[in-house]
Amino acid sequence: MRRPVPMGISRPRPIPVPSRGRTAGRLAAETEGDITLPDVLGSEIATVLERRIIYLDIAPDARVTEQEVCDEFNISRSPVREAFRQLESTGLVVRLARRGIRVKELSVADLDDIYACRTPLEGIASGLAAKRATKEDLATMQGHLKAMQAALKAGHVREFFLHNVGFLTVMHEAAGNKMLVRILSVIEKQAMRYRYLAHIEDETMLVLVHQGLTEVYAAMVARQPAKAKAALVRTMMQSQKTIRGVVRRHLSSPRAADD
Protein backbone atom coordinates (compact mmCIF):
# COMPACT_ATOMS: atom_id res chain seq x y z
CA MET A 1 0.00 0.00 0.00
CA ARG A 2 1.07 3.59 -0.41
CA ARG A 3 3.46 5.38 1.90
CA PRO A 4 2.15 8.96 2.05
CA VAL A 5 3.63 10.11 5.34
CA PRO A 6 5.06 13.61 4.73
CA MET A 7 8.19 14.75 6.49
CA GLY A 8 7.08 18.30 7.23
CA ILE A 9 3.96 20.38 7.63
CA SER A 10 1.75 19.98 4.61
CA ARG A 11 -0.35 22.87 3.42
CA PRO A 12 -3.89 21.52 3.49
CA ARG A 13 -6.78 23.76 2.67
CA PRO A 14 -7.29 26.00 5.72
CA ILE A 15 -10.21 25.00 7.90
CA PRO A 16 -12.27 28.05 8.79
CA VAL A 17 -12.63 28.91 12.45
CA PRO A 18 -15.82 30.75 13.47
CA SER A 19 -14.99 34.33 14.38
CA ARG A 20 -18.52 35.77 14.30
CA GLY A 21 -17.17 38.86 12.62
CA ARG A 22 -14.70 39.73 15.37
CA THR A 23 -11.12 40.67 14.67
CA ALA A 24 -8.31 38.85 16.47
CA GLY A 25 -7.76 41.90 18.63
CA ARG A 26 -11.39 42.07 19.71
CA LEU A 27 -11.45 38.33 20.33
CA ALA A 28 -8.58 38.75 22.75
CA ALA A 29 -10.50 41.35 24.73
CA GLU A 30 -13.97 39.81 24.89
CA THR A 31 -15.51 37.14 27.08
CA GLU A 32 -18.70 35.13 27.16
CA GLY A 33 -19.64 34.15 30.68
CA ASP A 34 -16.63 32.64 32.41
CA ILE A 35 -15.00 31.45 29.19
CA THR A 36 -12.66 33.77 27.34
CA LEU A 37 -13.19 33.65 23.62
CA PRO A 38 -9.47 33.19 22.89
CA ASP A 39 -9.61 29.98 24.93
CA VAL A 40 -12.60 28.78 22.90
CA LEU A 41 -10.77 29.66 19.70
CA GLY A 42 -7.66 27.93 21.05
CA SER A 43 -9.68 24.74 21.54
CA GLU A 44 -10.92 24.93 17.97
CA ILE A 45 -7.39 25.43 16.63
CA ALA A 46 -6.17 22.54 18.80
CA THR A 47 -8.85 20.30 17.27
CA VAL A 48 -7.74 21.18 13.75
CA LEU A 49 -4.05 20.60 14.51
CA GLU A 50 -4.86 17.40 16.41
CA ARG A 51 -6.67 16.03 13.36
CA ARG A 52 -3.73 16.88 11.12
CA ILE A 53 -1.28 15.19 13.48
CA ILE A 54 -3.42 12.05 13.76
CA TYR A 55 -3.81 11.77 9.99
CA LEU A 56 -0.09 12.51 9.49
CA ASP A 57 -0.70 15.70 7.52
CA ILE A 58 1.77 17.11 10.02
CA ALA A 59 4.57 14.58 10.24
CA PRO A 60 6.15 13.14 13.38
CA ASP A 61 8.97 15.39 14.64
CA ALA A 62 7.82 18.28 12.41
CA ARG A 63 8.25 21.74 13.90
CA VAL A 64 5.09 23.81 14.30
CA THR A 65 5.52 27.55 14.83
CA GLU A 66 3.15 30.07 16.36
CA GLN A 67 3.62 32.39 13.40
CA GLU A 68 2.75 29.68 10.91
CA VAL A 69 -0.55 28.94 12.63
CA CYS A 70 -1.31 32.64 13.18
CA ASP A 71 -0.80 33.35 9.49
CA GLU A 72 -3.00 30.46 8.36
CA PHE A 73 -5.95 31.33 10.57
CA ASN A 74 -5.38 35.08 10.72
CA ILE A 75 -5.46 35.19 14.51
CA SER A 76 -3.29 36.50 17.33
CA ARG A 77 -0.72 34.43 19.23
CA SER A 78 -2.83 34.06 22.39
CA PRO A 79 -5.24 31.35 21.10
CA VAL A 80 -2.39 29.61 19.28
CA ARG A 81 -0.45 29.32 22.52
CA GLU A 82 -3.55 27.92 24.21
CA ALA A 83 -3.90 25.37 21.39
CA PHE A 84 -0.26 24.34 21.82
CA ARG A 85 -0.80 23.91 25.57
CA GLN A 86 -3.77 21.63 24.92
CA LEU A 87 -1.85 19.53 22.41
CA GLU A 88 1.07 19.31 24.81
CA SER A 89 -1.22 18.10 27.60
CA THR A 90 -2.42 15.20 25.44
CA GLY A 91 1.13 14.22 24.48
CA LEU A 92 0.79 14.94 20.76
CA VAL A 93 3.43 17.68 20.78
CA VAL A 94 6.47 18.41 22.92
CA ARG A 95 8.17 21.68 23.80
CA LEU A 96 11.93 21.41 23.41
CA ALA A 97 14.55 23.93 24.49
CA ARG A 98 15.68 26.06 21.54
CA ARG A 99 13.62 23.90 19.17
CA GLY A 100 10.12 25.13 19.98
CA ILE A 101 7.00 23.01 19.53
CA ARG A 102 7.45 19.75 17.66
CA VAL A 103 5.11 16.87 16.95
CA LYS A 104 6.09 13.96 19.14
CA GLU A 105 8.19 11.40 17.30
CA LEU A 106 6.96 7.87 16.71
CA SER A 107 8.76 5.09 18.56
CA VAL A 108 8.21 1.44 19.37
CA ALA A 109 8.79 2.18 23.06
CA ASP A 110 6.07 4.84 23.06
CA LEU A 111 3.70 2.50 21.21
CA ASP A 112 4.28 -0.24 23.78
CA ASP A 113 3.64 2.18 26.64
CA ILE A 114 0.37 3.29 25.04
CA TYR A 115 -0.86 -0.26 24.51
CA ALA A 116 0.18 -1.36 28.00
CA CYS A 117 -2.54 1.04 29.16
CA ARG A 118 -4.93 0.87 26.24
CA THR A 119 -5.37 -2.89 25.93
CA PRO A 120 -6.65 -3.67 29.44
CA LEU A 121 -8.86 -0.55 29.49
CA GLU A 122 -10.43 -1.41 26.15
CA GLY A 123 -11.05 -4.89 27.52
CA ILE A 124 -12.88 -3.42 30.51
CA ALA A 125 -14.92 -1.16 28.23
CA SER A 126 -15.97 -4.04 25.99
CA GLY A 127 -17.03 -6.16 28.96
CA LEU A 128 -19.12 -3.35 30.42
CA ALA A 129 -20.64 -2.58 27.03
CA ALA A 130 -21.66 -6.23 26.67
CA LYS A 131 -23.72 -5.76 29.82
CA ARG A 132 -25.04 -2.25 29.28
CA ALA A 133 -25.26 -1.51 25.54
CA THR A 134 -28.76 -0.57 24.40
CA LYS A 135 -30.38 -1.85 21.23
CA GLU A 136 -29.60 1.54 19.69
CA ASP A 137 -25.92 1.23 20.67
CA LEU A 138 -25.71 -2.24 19.15
CA ALA A 139 -27.43 -1.10 15.97
CA THR A 140 -24.98 1.80 15.61
CA MET A 141 -22.00 -0.48 16.14
CA GLN A 142 -23.39 -2.91 13.58
CA GLY A 143 -23.69 -0.01 11.14
CA HIS A 144 -20.03 0.86 11.67
CA LEU A 145 -19.03 -2.77 11.06
CA LYS A 146 -20.96 -2.86 7.78
CA ALA A 147 -19.40 0.41 6.70
CA MET A 148 -15.94 -0.93 7.58
CA GLN A 149 -16.56 -4.01 5.46
CA ALA A 150 -17.70 -1.90 2.50
CA ALA A 151 -14.71 0.41 2.84
CA LEU A 152 -12.35 -2.58 3.01
CA LYS A 153 -13.74 -4.01 -0.21
CA ALA A 154 -13.53 -0.62 -1.92
CA GLY A 155 -10.02 0.09 -0.67
CA HIS A 156 -11.10 3.26 1.14
CA VAL A 157 -8.65 3.17 4.04
CA ARG A 158 -9.54 6.47 5.67
CA GLU A 159 -13.25 5.68 5.55
CA PHE A 160 -12.53 2.32 7.16
CA PHE A 161 -10.49 4.00 9.88
CA LEU A 162 -13.22 6.54 10.65
CA HIS A 163 -15.77 3.76 11.19
CA ASN A 164 -13.26 1.78 13.25
CA VAL A 165 -12.94 4.81 15.53
CA GLY A 166 -16.72 5.24 15.46
CA PHE A 167 -17.33 1.67 16.61
CA LEU A 168 -14.99 2.04 19.57
CA THR A 169 -16.42 5.44 20.49
CA VAL A 170 -19.93 3.99 20.72
CA MET A 171 -18.59 1.03 22.70
CA HIS A 172 -16.86 3.37 25.17
CA GLU A 173 -20.04 5.37 25.73
CA ALA A 174 -22.11 2.18 26.04
CA ALA A 175 -19.81 1.02 28.85
CA GLY A 176 -21.44 3.68 31.03
CA ASN A 177 -18.31 4.59 33.00
CA LYS A 178 -17.47 8.28 32.62
CA MET A 179 -14.02 7.99 34.20
CA LEU A 180 -13.10 5.15 31.88
CA VAL A 181 -14.29 7.15 28.85
CA ARG A 182 -12.24 10.16 29.97
CA ILE A 183 -9.04 8.14 30.39
CA LEU A 184 -9.52 6.29 27.11
CA SER A 185 -10.11 9.54 25.22
CA VAL A 186 -6.60 10.72 26.13
CA ILE A 187 -4.96 7.39 25.35
CA GLU A 188 -6.86 7.13 22.07
CA LYS A 189 -5.49 10.47 20.87
CA GLN A 190 -1.94 9.19 21.29
CA ALA A 191 -2.76 5.80 19.79
CA MET A 192 -4.64 7.02 16.73
CA ARG A 193 -1.73 8.20 14.60
CA TYR A 194 0.04 4.86 15.19
CA ARG A 195 -3.15 3.06 14.25
CA TYR A 196 -3.73 5.22 11.16
CA LEU A 197 -0.14 4.70 10.00
CA ALA A 198 -0.67 0.92 10.21
CA HIS A 199 -3.98 1.23 8.35
CA ILE A 200 -2.38 2.99 5.39
CA GLU A 201 0.78 0.89 5.38
CA ASP A 202 -0.48 -2.67 5.98
CA GLU A 203 -3.79 -3.98 4.68
CA THR A 204 -3.68 -6.92 7.09
CA MET A 205 -4.35 -4.37 9.85
CA LEU A 206 -7.77 -3.63 8.37
CA VAL A 207 -8.64 -7.30 8.04
CA LEU A 208 -7.69 -8.26 11.59
CA VAL A 209 -9.42 -5.22 13.08
CA HIS A 210 -12.66 -5.92 11.23
CA GLN A 211 -12.61 -9.58 12.18
CA GLY A 212 -11.77 -8.79 15.80
CA LEU A 213 -14.48 -6.17 16.23
CA THR A 214 -17.00 -8.47 14.57
CA GLU A 215 -16.24 -11.04 17.29
CA VAL A 216 -16.53 -8.38 19.98
CA TYR A 217 -19.88 -7.27 18.57
CA ALA A 218 -21.23 -10.85 18.47
CA ALA A 219 -20.30 -11.30 22.14
CA MET A 220 -22.04 -8.04 23.03
CA VAL A 221 -25.21 -9.10 21.25
CA ALA A 222 -25.08 -12.41 23.14
CA ARG A 223 -24.50 -10.48 26.41
CA GLN A 224 -21.27 -12.37 27.12
CA PRO A 225 -18.92 -9.85 28.85
CA ALA A 226 -16.01 -12.28 29.34
CA LYS A 227 -16.09 -13.32 25.69
CA ALA A 228 -16.30 -9.70 24.52
CA LYS A 229 -13.35 -8.74 26.70
CA ALA A 230 -11.25 -11.68 25.51
CA ALA A 231 -11.96 -10.89 21.85
CA LEU A 232 -11.16 -7.22 22.31
CA VAL A 233 -7.90 -7.86 24.18
CA ARG A 234 -6.84 -10.38 21.54
CA THR A 235 -7.57 -7.85 18.79
CA MET A 236 -5.58 -5.16 20.62
CA MET A 237 -2.59 -7.48 21.02
CA GLN A 238 -2.65 -8.51 17.35
CA SER A 239 -3.01 -4.88 16.30
CA GLN A 240 -0.08 -3.84 18.46
CA LYS A 241 2.11 -6.49 16.86
CA THR A 242 1.19 -5.28 13.37
CA ILE A 243 1.70 -1.63 14.28
CA ARG A 244 5.11 -2.39 15.78
CA GLY A 245 6.23 -3.89 12.48
CA VAL A 246 4.97 -0.87 10.54
CA VAL A 247 6.65 1.60 12.90
CA ARG A 248 9.95 -0.28 12.68
CA ARG A 249 9.83 -0.25 8.88
CA HIS A 250 8.90 3.41 8.85
CA LEU A 251 11.72 4.41 11.19
CA SER A 252 14.30 2.42 9.24
CA SER A 253 13.19 3.62 5.80
CA PRO A 254 15.68 5.78 3.84
CA ARG A 255 13.06 8.49 3.48
CA ALA A 256 12.56 8.75 7.24
CA ALA A 257 16.32 8.76 7.82
CA ASP A 258 16.86 11.51 5.23
CA ASP A 259 14.28 13.74 6.86
GUMARTOR-515755 format. One record per residue (C-alpha): residue number from 1; z negated, y, x. Coordinates in steps of 0.5 Angstrom, whole numbers, plus 500, padded with zeros to 3 digits. Example, Ala and Ser with C-alpha at 12.3 -4.5 7.8 and 13.67 -1.06 7.14 Angstrom:
<node><kevex>1</kevex><up>484</up><north>491</north><east>525</east></node>
<node><kevex>2</kevex><up>486</up><north>498</north><east>527</east></node>
END
This chain:
<node><kevex>1</kevex><up>500</up><north>500</north><east>500</east></node>
<node><kevex>2</kevex><up>501</up><north>507</north><east>502</east></node>
<node><kevex>3</kevex><up>496</up><north>511</north><east>507</east></node>
<node><kevex>4</kevex><up>496</up><north>518</north><east>504</east></node>
<node><kevex>5</kevex><up>489</up><north>520</north><east>507</east></node>
<node><kevex>6</kevex><up>491</up><north>527</north><east>510</east></node>
<node><kevex>7</kevex><up>487</up><north>529</north><east>516</east></node>
<node><kevex>8</kevex><up>486</up><north>537</north><east>514</east></node>
<node><kevex>9</kevex><up>485</up><north>541</north><east>508</east></node>
<node><kevex>10</kevex><up>491</up><north>540</north><east>503</east></node>
<node><kevex>11</kevex><up>493</up><north>546</north><east>499</east></node>
<node><kevex>12</kevex><up>493</up><north>543</north><east>492</east></node>
<node><kevex>13</kevex><up>495</up><north>548</north><east>486</east></node>
<node><kevex>14</kevex><up>489</up><north>552</north><east>485</east></node>
<node><kevex>15</kevex><up>484</up><north>550</north><east>480</east></node>
<node><kevex>16</kevex><up>482</up><north>556</north><east>475</east></node>
<node><kevex>17</kevex><up>475</up><north>558</north><east>475</east></node>
<node><kevex>18</kevex><up>473</up><north>562</north><east>468</east></node>
<node><kevex>19</kevex><up>471</up><north>569</north><east>470</east></node>
<node><kevex>20</kevex><up>471</up><north>572</north><east>463</east></node>
<node><kevex>21</kevex><up>475</up><north>578</north><east>466</east></node>
<node><kevex>22</kevex><up>469</up><north>579</north><east>471</east></node>
<node><kevex>23</kevex><up>471</up><north>581</north><east>478</east></node>
<node><kevex>24</kevex><up>467</up><north>578</north><east>483</east></node>
<node><kevex>25</kevex><up>463</up><north>584</north><east>484</east></node>
<node><kevex>26</kevex><up>461</up><north>584</north><east>477</east></node>
<node><kevex>27</kevex><up>459</up><north>577</north><east>477</east></node>
<node><kevex>28</kevex><up>454</up><north>578</north><east>483</east></node>
<node><kevex>29</kevex><up>451</up><north>583</north><east>479</east></node>
<node><kevex>30</kevex><up>450</up><north>580</north><east>472</east></node>
<node><kevex>31</kevex><up>446</up><north>574</north><east>469</east></node>
<node><kevex>32</kevex><up>446</up><north>570</north><east>463</east></node>
<node><kevex>33</kevex><up>439</up><north>568</north><east>461</east></node>
<node><kevex>34</kevex><up>435</up><north>565</north><east>467</east></node>
<node><kevex>35</kevex><up>442</up><north>563</north><east>470</east></node>
<node><kevex>36</kevex><up>445</up><north>568</north><east>475</east></node>
<node><kevex>37</kevex><up>453</up><north>567</north><east>474</east></node>
<node><kevex>38</kevex><up>454</up><north>566</north><east>481</east></node>
<node><kevex>39</kevex><up>450</up><north>560</north><east>481</east></node>
<node><kevex>40</kevex><up>454</up><north>558</north><east>475</east></node>
<node><kevex>41</kevex><up>461</up><north>559</north><east>478</east></node>
<node><kevex>42</kevex><up>458</up><north>556</north><east>485</east></node>
<node><kevex>43</kevex><up>457</up><north>549</north><east>481</east></node>
<node><kevex>44</kevex><up>464</up><north>550</north><east>478</east></node>
<node><kevex>45</kevex><up>467</up><north>551</north><east>485</east></node>
<node><kevex>46</kevex><up>462</up><north>545</north><east>488</east></node>
<node><kevex>47</kevex><up>465</up><north>541</north><east>482</east></node>
<node><kevex>48</kevex><up>473</up><north>542</north><east>485</east></node>
<node><kevex>49</kevex><up>471</up><north>541</north><east>492</east></node>
<node><kevex>50</kevex><up>467</up><north>535</north><east>490</east></node>
<node><kevex>51</kevex><up>473</up><north>532</north><east>487</east></node>
<node><kevex>52</kevex><up>478</up><north>534</north><east>493</east></node>
<node><kevex>53</kevex><up>473</up><north>530</north><east>497</east></node>
<node><kevex>54</kevex><up>472</up><north>524</north><east>493</east></node>
<node><kevex>55</kevex><up>480</up><north>524</north><east>492</east></node>
<node><kevex>56</kevex><up>481</up><north>525</north><east>500</east></node>
<node><kevex>57</kevex><up>485</up><north>531</north><east>499</east></node>
<node><kevex>58</kevex><up>480</up><north>534</north><east>504</east></node>
<node><kevex>59</kevex><up>480</up><north>529</north><east>509</east></node>
<node><kevex>60</kevex><up>473</up><north>526</north><east>512</east></node>
<node><kevex>61</kevex><up>471</up><north>531</north><east>518</east></node>
<node><kevex>62</kevex><up>475</up><north>537</north><east>516</east></node>
<node><kevex>63</kevex><up>472</up><north>543</north><east>516</east></node>
<node><kevex>64</kevex><up>471</up><north>548</north><east>510</east></node>
<node><kevex>65</kevex><up>470</up><north>555</north><east>511</east></node>
<node><kevex>66</kevex><up>467</up><north>560</north><east>506</east></node>
<node><kevex>67</kevex><up>473</up><north>565</north><east>507</east></node>
<node><kevex>68</kevex><up>478</up><north>559</north><east>506</east></node>
<node><kevex>69</kevex><up>475</up><north>558</north><east>499</east></node>
<node><kevex>70</kevex><up>474</up><north>565</north><east>497</east></node>
<node><kevex>71</kevex><up>481</up><north>567</north><east>498</east></node>
<node><kevex>72</kevex><up>483</up><north>561</north><east>494</east></node>
<node><kevex>73</kevex><up>479</up><north>563</north><east>488</east></node>
<node><kevex>74</kevex><up>479</up><north>570</north><east>489</east></node>
<node><kevex>75</kevex><up>471</up><north>570</north><east>489</east></node>
<node><kevex>76</kevex><up>465</up><north>573</north><east>493</east></node>
<node><kevex>77</kevex><up>462</up><north>569</north><east>499</east></node>
<node><kevex>78</kevex><up>455</up><north>568</north><east>494</east></node>
<node><kevex>79</kevex><up>458</up><north>563</north><east>490</east></node>
<node><kevex>80</kevex><up>461</up><north>559</north><east>495</east></node>
<node><kevex>81</kevex><up>455</up><north>559</north><east>499</east></node>
<node><kevex>82</kevex><up>452</up><north>556</north><east>493</east></node>
<node><kevex>83</kevex><up>457</up><north>551</north><east>492</east></node>
<node><kevex>84</kevex><up>456</up><north>549</north><east>499</east></node>
<node><kevex>85</kevex><up>449</up><north>548</north><east>498</east></node>
<node><kevex>86</kevex><up>450</up><north>543</north><east>492</east></node>
<node><kevex>87</kevex><up>455</up><north>539</north><east>496</east></node>
<node><kevex>88</kevex><up>450</up><north>539</north><east>502</east></node>
<node><kevex>89</kevex><up>445</up><north>536</north><east>498</east></node>
<node><kevex>90</kevex><up>449</up><north>530</north><east>495</east></node>
<node><kevex>91</kevex><up>451</up><north>528</north><east>502</east></node>
<node><kevex>92</kevex><up>458</up><north>530</north><east>502</east></node>
<node><kevex>93</kevex><up>458</up><north>535</north><east>507</east></node>
<node><kevex>94</kevex><up>454</up><north>537</north><east>513</east></node>
<node><kevex>95</kevex><up>452</up><north>543</north><east>516</east></node>
<node><kevex>96</kevex><up>453</up><north>543</north><east>524</east></node>
<node><kevex>97</kevex><up>451</up><north>548</north><east>529</east></node>
<node><kevex>98</kevex><up>457</up><north>552</north><east>531</east></node>
<node><kevex>99</kevex><up>462</up><north>548</north><east>527</east></node>
<node><kevex>100</kevex><up>460</up><north>550</north><east>520</east></node>
<node><kevex>101</kevex><up>461</up><north>546</north><east>514</east></node>
<node><kevex>102</kevex><up>465</up><north>540</north><east>515</east></node>
<node><kevex>103</kevex><up>466</up><north>534</north><east>510</east></node>
<node><kevex>104</kevex><up>462</up><north>528</north><east>512</east></node>
<node><kevex>105</kevex><up>465</up><north>523</north><east>516</east></node>
<node><kevex>106</kevex><up>467</up><north>516</north><east>514</east></node>
<node><kevex>107</kevex><up>463</up><north>510</north><east>518</east></node>
<node><kevex>108</kevex><up>461</up><north>503</north><east>516</east></node>
<node><kevex>109</kevex><up>454</up><north>504</north><east>518</east></node>
<node><kevex>110</kevex><up>454</up><north>510</north><east>512</east></node>
<node><kevex>111</kevex><up>458</up><north>505</north><east>507</east></node>
<node><kevex>112</kevex><up>452</up><north>500</north><east>509</east></node>
<node><kevex>113</kevex><up>447</up><north>504</north><east>507</east></node>
<node><kevex>114</kevex><up>450</up><north>507</north><east>501</east></node>
<node><kevex>115</kevex><up>451</up><north>499</north><east>498</east></node>
<node><kevex>116</kevex><up>444</up><north>497</north><east>500</east></node>
<node><kevex>117</kevex><up>442</up><north>502</north><east>495</east></node>
<node><kevex>118</kevex><up>448</up><north>502</north><east>490</east></node>
<node><kevex>119</kevex><up>448</up><north>494</north><east>489</east></node>
<node><kevex>120</kevex><up>441</up><north>493</north><east>487</east></node>
<node><kevex>121</kevex><up>441</up><north>499</north><east>482</east></node>
<node><kevex>122</kevex><up>448</up><north>497</north><east>479</east></node>
<node><kevex>123</kevex><up>445</up><north>490</north><east>478</east></node>
<node><kevex>124</kevex><up>439</up><north>493</north><east>474</east></node>
<node><kevex>125</kevex><up>444</up><north>498</north><east>470</east></node>
<node><kevex>126</kevex><up>448</up><north>492</north><east>468</east></node>
<node><kevex>127</kevex><up>442</up><north>488</north><east>466</east></node>
<node><kevex>128</kevex><up>439</up><north>493</north><east>462</east></node>
<node><kevex>129</kevex><up>446</up><north>495</north><east>459</east></node>
<node><kevex>130</kevex><up>447</up><north>488</north><east>457</east></node>
<node><kevex>131</kevex><up>440</up><north>488</north><east>453</east></node>
<node><kevex>132</kevex><up>441</up><north>495</north><east>450</east></node>
<node><kevex>133</kevex><up>449</up><north>497</north><east>449</east></node>
<node><kevex>134</kevex><up>451</up><north>499</north><east>442</east></node>
<node><kevex>135</kevex><up>458</up><north>496</north><east>439</east></node>
<node><kevex>136</kevex><up>461</up><north>503</north><east>441</east></node>
<node><kevex>137</kevex><up>459</up><north>502</north><east>448</east></node>
<node><kevex>138</kevex><up>462</up><north>496</north><east>449</east></node>
<node><kevex>139</kevex><up>468</up><north>498</north><east>445</east></node>
<node><kevex>140</kevex><up>469</up><north>504</north><east>450</east></node>
<node><kevex>141</kevex><up>468</up><north>499</north><east>456</east></node>
<node><kevex>142</kevex><up>473</up><north>494</north><east>453</east></node>
<node><kevex>143</kevex><up>478</up><north>500</north><east>453</east></node>
<node><kevex>144</kevex><up>477</up><north>502</north><east>460</east></node>
<node><kevex>145</kevex><up>478</up><north>494</north><east>462</east></node>
<node><kevex>146</kevex><up>484</up><north>494</north><east>458</east></node>
<node><kevex>147</kevex><up>487</up><north>501</north><east>461</east></node>
<node><kevex>148</kevex><up>485</up><north>498</north><east>468</east></node>
<node><kevex>149</kevex><up>489</up><north>492</north><east>467</east></node>
<node><kevex>150</kevex><up>495</up><north>496</north><east>465</east></node>
<node><kevex>151</kevex><up>494</up><north>501</north><east>471</east></node>
<node><kevex>152</kevex><up>494</up><north>495</north><east>475</east></node>
<node><kevex>153</kevex><up>500</up><north>492</north><east>473</east></node>
<node><kevex>154</kevex><up>504</up><north>499</north><east>473</east></node>
<node><kevex>155</kevex><up>501</up><north>500</north><east>480</east></node>
<node><kevex>156</kevex><up>498</up><north>507</north><east>478</east></node>
<node><kevex>157</kevex><up>492</up><north>506</north><east>483</east></node>
<node><kevex>158</kevex><up>489</up><north>513</north><east>481</east></node>
<node><kevex>159</kevex><up>489</up><north>511</north><east>473</east></node>
<node><kevex>160</kevex><up>486</up><north>505</north><east>475</east></node>
<node><kevex>161</kevex><up>480</up><north>508</north><east>479</east></node>
<node><kevex>162</kevex><up>479</up><north>513</north><east>474</east></node>
<node><kevex>163</kevex><up>478</up><north>508</north><east>468</east></node>
<node><kevex>164</kevex><up>473</up><north>504</north><east>473</east></node>
<node><kevex>165</kevex><up>469</up><north>510</north><east>474</east></node>
<node><kevex>166</kevex><up>469</up><north>510</north><east>467</east></node>
<node><kevex>167</kevex><up>467</up><north>503</north><east>465</east></node>
<node><kevex>168</kevex><up>461</up><north>504</north><east>470</east></node>
<node><kevex>169</kevex><up>459</up><north>511</north><east>467</east></node>
<node><kevex>170</kevex><up>459</up><north>508</north><east>460</east></node>
<node><kevex>171</kevex><up>455</up><north>502</north><east>463</east></node>
<node><kevex>172</kevex><up>450</up><north>507</north><east>466</east></node>
<node><kevex>173</kevex><up>449</up><north>511</north><east>460</east></node>
<node><kevex>174</kevex><up>448</up><north>504</north><east>456</east></node>
<node><kevex>175</kevex><up>442</up><north>502</north><east>460</east></node>
<node><kevex>176</kevex><up>438</up><north>507</north><east>457</east></node>
<node><kevex>177</kevex><up>434</up><north>509</north><east>463</east></node>
<node><kevex>178</kevex><up>435</up><north>517</north><east>465</east></node>
<node><kevex>179</kevex><up>432</up><north>516</north><east>472</east></node>
<node><kevex>180</kevex><up>436</up><north>510</north><east>474</east></node>
<node><kevex>181</kevex><up>442</up><north>514</north><east>471</east></node>
<node><kevex>182</kevex><up>440</up><north>520</north><east>476</east></node>
<node><kevex>183</kevex><up>439</up><north>516</north><east>482</east></node>
<node><kevex>184</kevex><up>446</up><north>513</north><east>481</east></node>
<node><kevex>185</kevex><up>450</up><north>519</north><east>480</east></node>
<node><kevex>186</kevex><up>448</up><north>521</north><east>487</east></node>
<node><kevex>187</kevex><up>449</up><north>515</north><east>490</east></node>
<node><kevex>188</kevex><up>456</up><north>514</north><east>486</east></node>
<node><kevex>189</kevex><up>458</up><north>521</north><east>489</east></node>
<node><kevex>190</kevex><up>457</up><north>518</north><east>496</east></node>
<node><kevex>191</kevex><up>460</up><north>512</north><east>494</east></node>
<node><kevex>192</kevex><up>467</up><north>514</north><east>491</east></node>
<node><kevex>193</kevex><up>471</up><north>516</north><east>497</east></node>
<node><kevex>194</kevex><up>470</up><north>510</north><east>500</east></node>
<node><kevex>195</kevex><up>472</up><north>506</north><east>494</east></node>
<node><kevex>196</kevex><up>478</up><north>510</north><east>493</east></node>
<node><kevex>197</kevex><up>480</up><north>509</north><east>500</east></node>
<node><kevex>198</kevex><up>480</up><north>502</north><east>499</east></node>
<node><kevex>199</kevex><up>483</up><north>502</north><east>492</east></node>
<node><kevex>200</kevex><up>489</up><north>506</north><east>495</east></node>
<node><kevex>201</kevex><up>489</up><north>502</north><east>502</east></node>
<node><kevex>202</kevex><up>488</up><north>495</north><east>499</east></node>
<node><kevex>203</kevex><up>491</up><north>492</north><east>492</east></node>
<node><kevex>204</kevex><up>486</up><north>486</north><east>493</east></node>
<node><kevex>205</kevex><up>480</up><north>491</north><east>491</east></node>
<node><kevex>206</kevex><up>483</up><north>493</north><east>484</east></node>
<node><kevex>207</kevex><up>484</up><north>485</north><east>483</east></node>
<node><kevex>208</kevex><up>477</up><north>483</north><east>485</east></node>
<node><kevex>209</kevex><up>474</up><north>490</north><east>481</east></node>
<node><kevex>210</kevex><up>478</up><north>488</north><east>475</east></node>
<node><kevex>211</kevex><up>476</up><north>481</north><east>475</east></node>
<node><kevex>212</kevex><up>468</up><north>482</north><east>476</east></node>
<node><kevex>213</kevex><up>468</up><north>488</north><east>471</east></node>
<node><kevex>214</kevex><up>471</up><north>483</north><east>466</east></node>
<node><kevex>215</kevex><up>465</up><north>478</north><east>468</east></node>
<node><kevex>216</kevex><up>460</up><north>483</north><east>467</east></node>
<node><kevex>217</kevex><up>463</up><north>485</north><east>460</east></node>
<node><kevex>218</kevex><up>463</up><north>478</north><east>458</east></node>
<node><kevex>219</kevex><up>456</up><north>477</north><east>459</east></node>
<node><kevex>220</kevex><up>454</up><north>484</north><east>456</east></node>
<node><kevex>221</kevex><up>458</up><north>482</north><east>450</east></node>
<node><kevex>222</kevex><up>454</up><north>475</north><east>450</east></node>
<node><kevex>223</kevex><up>447</up><north>479</north><east>451</east></node>
<node><kevex>224</kevex><up>446</up><north>475</north><east>457</east></node>
<node><kevex>225</kevex><up>442</up><north>480</north><east>462</east></node>
<node><kevex>226</kevex><up>441</up><north>475</north><east>468</east></node>
<node><kevex>227</kevex><up>449</up><north>473</north><east>468</east></node>
<node><kevex>228</kevex><up>451</up><north>481</north><east>467</east></node>
<node><kevex>229</kevex><up>447</up><north>483</north><east>473</east></node>
<node><kevex>230</kevex><up>449</up><north>477</north><east>477</east></node>
<node><kevex>231</kevex><up>456</up><north>478</north><east>476</east></node>
<node><kevex>232</kevex><up>455</up><north>486</north><east>478</east></node>
<node><kevex>233</kevex><up>452</up><north>484</north><east>484</east></node>
<node><kevex>234</kevex><up>457</up><north>479</north><east>486</east></node>
<node><kevex>235</kevex><up>462</up><north>484</north><east>485</east></node>
<node><kevex>236</kevex><up>459</up><north>490</north><east>489</east></node>
<node><kevex>237</kevex><up>458</up><north>485</north><east>495</east></node>
<node><kevex>238</kevex><up>465</up><north>483</north><east>495</east></node>
<node><kevex>239</kevex><up>467</up><north>490</north><east>494</east></node>
<node><kevex>240</kevex><up>463</up><north>492</north><east>500</east></node>
<node><kevex>241</kevex><up>466</up><north>487</north><east>504</east></node>
<node><kevex>242</kevex><up>473</up><north>489</north><east>502</east></node>
<node><kevex>243</kevex><up>471</up><north>497</north><east>503</east></node>
<node><kevex>244</kevex><up>468</up><north>495</north><east>510</east></node>
<node><kevex>245</kevex><up>475</up><north>492</north><east>512</east></node>
<node><kevex>246</kevex><up>479</up><north>498</north><east>510</east></node>
<node><kevex>247</kevex><up>474</up><north>503</north><east>513</east></node>
<node><kevex>248</kevex><up>475</up><north>499</north><east>520</east></node>
<node><kevex>249</kevex><up>482</up><north>500</north><east>520</east></node>
<node><kevex>250</kevex><up>482</up><north>507</north><east>518</east></node>
<node><kevex>251</kevex><up>478</up><north>509</north><east>523</east></node>
<node><kevex>252</kevex><up>482</up><north>505</north><east>529</east></node>
<node><kevex>253</kevex><up>488</up><north>507</north><east>526</east></node>
<node><kevex>254</kevex><up>492</up><north>512</north><east>531</east></node>
<node><kevex>255</kevex><up>493</up><north>517</north><east>526</east></node>
<node><kevex>256</kevex><up>486</up><north>518</north><east>525</east></node>
<node><kevex>257</kevex><up>484</up><north>518</north><east>533</east></node>
<node><kevex>258</kevex><up>490</up><north>523</north><east>534</east></node>
<node><kevex>259</kevex><up>486</up><north>527</north><east>529</east></node>
END
